[in-house]
Amino acid sequence: HERTHRWPAILPDGKTVLVTIGNIEHPDDYDDATIEAIRLDTGARHTVLKGGRSARYVASGHLLFLRGKILFAAPFDATNATTRGTPAPIIDGISGDVTTGSAHYAVSDNGTIAFVPGDPTGGDRRLVWMDAQGKSAAIDVPPAVYVDPHVSPDGRRVAVAVTTGNSVRDVYVIDAERATTSRLTFGGADNRTPIWSHDGQRLVYVGYDRARNLSKIMTKAADGTGQERAITEVAGQVYAEDLTRDDGTLLFSANSSTVRGAFEVFKVALQPDAKPIRIVSAP
């Protein structure tokens, strides 16, 4: 159930590397990752600790790693690549990205730590128009943790997912000319990848239930009126990609835990209880 090995750090023996290993059940949460030690000469490996990311060795005999925005230190035997005792928090507030496991810190040979302060769960961002010449102009709406922006067919509105809490995103529609914002989803799930219908009347998006590793393909009127409508449920992570010209069929990519991290491409008719049809299966 391993998804990636990332953020390697070589130990002093030059033969052992520490890696952060993400799992396919939680592909966007590297606080749930495992730190392992792997011998480069033999391939032998063992778990150093669970529930951490971006480990680094310090010559003082400690292992540094992050959980959330907190940097921890644990006594560490570099010869056997094992921790001793209980990790202790040493810095609260290091930036990075829990969805990739990155952490913006480095440590020198004498134990001095350099870091970028912040919160890895995401900082506020601005929505900006940019023309073909590279000239930019900010849209006059408050900063937020915006992701997955899609412009409406008439070019006036932007459908975007906004992070509102831990593993919670909601879909909003921003009228760029009027600088107004309307919220479309209130489900408490990870609602994402809003796609416009070609007439600009509806949005198709995905609601992901992280606890059950289950995605629902949803549709709702772009002006927020009426109730959202569920099309189908799909195991694993799903991302809406594109609609056919008649708005009758959605293309989406999916990563089910049964396919060991491989994304596949499906199509599904936008009708209740429609069955997805796999059209591409590849790494």
Number of C-alpha atoms within 10 A of each C-alpha: 13 15 17 16 16 17 19 19 17 17 18 13 9 11 12 25 20 26 25 27 26 27 20 23 23 19 21 18 20 25 23 20 27 21 25 22 24 21 15 13 9 9 9 10 15 13 15 19 17 14 15 24 31 27 24 22 26 22 15 11 15 20 23 24 25 27 22 25 21 17 23 20 22 19 19 22 14 18 10 10 20 17 18 11 8 10 17 13 15 11 15 16 16 21 22 24 21 24 16 18 25 18 25 15 18 13 15 11 10 9 14 9 12 11 15 13 15 15 18 22 18 16 15 11 12 14 21 14 12 11 9 6 6 8 9 11 11 11 17 16 16 12 12 16 18 21 17 14 20 17 18 23 14 9 12 12 21 21 27 26 28 22 22 14 13 10 17 20 25 23 28 22 24 24 19 20 11 12 12 13 16 14 17 22 20 11 11 16 20 23 28 28 25 29 25 24 22 16 12 17 13 19 24 27 25 26 27 27 19 18 10 10 17 16 23 21 23 21 21 19 18 22 14 16 9 9 11 15 16 19 20 18 19 17 17 23 25 28 20 21 17 19 21 13 10 9 16 12 16 19 19 22 19 21 21 20 20 12 16 15 19 16 18 18 19 20 22 20 19 22 13 11 12 13 16 20 12 15 10 12 11 8 9
